Amino acid sequence: MADTVVTGDEATGMRELRRYWQAGVTDLAVAPIGSRAERKRTVGLVARLER
């Protein structure tokens, strides 16, 4: 898979990212959108994602 987009609420986003890890993804580039606070929260959530 080259490029993909995950959209939705927090639960949906985390579920989709977990699916990528389970499929064997080894590298992930995150480009969050929204306010500064929203972007910071998104990066924090992704950083804590358990594989």
C-alpha positions in Angstrom: 0.0 0.0 0.0 1.5 3.3 -1.0 -0.8 6.1 0.4 -4.0 5.9 2.4 -6.1 8.2 4.5 -7.9 7.5 7.8 -10.8 9.7 8.7 -13.4 9.6 11.4 -13.8 9.9 15.1 -11.1 8.8 17.6 -12.3 5.2 17.9 -12.5 4.8 14.2 -9.0 6.2 13.6 -7.4 4.0 16.2 -9.2 0.9 14.9 -8.0 1.6 11.4 -4.4 2.2 12.5 -4.4 -1.0 14.5 -5.5 -2.8 11.3 -2.5 -1.5 9.5 -0.2 -2.7 12.3 -1.8 -6.1 12.2 -1.3 -6.2 8.4 2.4 -5.7 8.9 2.9 -2.0 8.4 6.4 -1.1 9.7 6.5 2.6 8.8 3.7 5.2 9.4 3.7 8.9 8.5 1.0 10.9 10.3 -0.2 14.3 9.0 -3.0 15.4 11.3 -5.3 18.2 10.5 -7.3 20.6 12.6 -6.5 23.1 15.3 -3.1 23.1 17.0 -4.7 21.3 20.0 -6.4 18.7 17.8 -3.1 18.0 15.9 -1.2 17.6 19.2 -3.9 15.3 20.6 -3.8 13.2 17.4 0.0 12.8 17.5 -0.2 11.9 21.2 -2.8 9.2 20.5 -0.9 7.7 17.6 2.4 7.7 19.6 0.7 5.6 22.4 -0.9 3.1 20.0 -0.1 -0.4 21.0 1.0 -2.7 18.3 
